[in-house]
Amino acid sequence: PNAFIQINFAQPVISNVIKITSRNSVYYKQTPTHFELFGINNQNQEESLSKIRVSWEKDQTKLFLFINEKPYPKYKFKFYEFKFNGHVAIAELNLGQI
């Protein structure tokens, strides 16, 4: 699949945690089970920050920590696998810094 979400910030920010919540219905199976996060620098070069494989239940929130001390103006999630109908669905997606 060629599914992705790109988040653009006005100023570069540091992120080292991903928070994802699956949907609260049968569509929780659309939550990605294999994805990768990239930081995109000012030259639009993608740098892999984290590769994740995970399973989900309904309305489940998970945090994924990764090592990153570099600010990026853009972050991109590439979704490789999900279990239902070829669609990606996420109830909540956040980037943060711990």
C-alpha positions, 0 to 999 in steps of 0.5 A, spaced: 500 500 500 502 507 498 498 510 504 501 516 508 500 522 512 505 528 512 505 533 518 508 540 516 510 545 522 511 552 521 518 551 525 522 545 525 520 541 532 523 535 535 519 529 536 521 522 540 514 519 541 508 517 537 501 516 540 496 513 536 489 511 538 485 505 534 478 506 532 472 504 537 468 499 532 470 493 527 474 499 523 479 498 529 482 493 524 484 499 519 489 501 524 496 500 521 500 494 524 506 496 520 508 503 519 515 507 519 516 515 521 520 519 517 523 526 519 524 530 513 529 536 512 529 542 509 532 539 503 526 534 503 530 528 504 527 523 508 530 520 514 527 514 517 526 515 525 522 509 527 519 502 524 514 499 528 510 493 528 504 492 532 497 489 534 491 493 536 484 492 539 478 497 539 479 504 542 486 502 544 491 508 545 499 506 545 505 510 545 511 509 541 518 512 543 524 513 539 530 516 539 531 523 536 534 529 538 533 533 531 528 538 529 524 537 523 519 541 519 516 535 516 514 528 519 511 523 514 508 516 516 508 511 511 503 505 512 505 498 510 500 493 513 493 494 516 488 488 516 481 490 513 479 492 506 485 496 504 484 502 508 487 506 513 483 509 519 486 512 526 482 515 531 488 519 534 495 521 531 499 525 535 507 527 535 510 529 541 517 530 545 518 527 552 
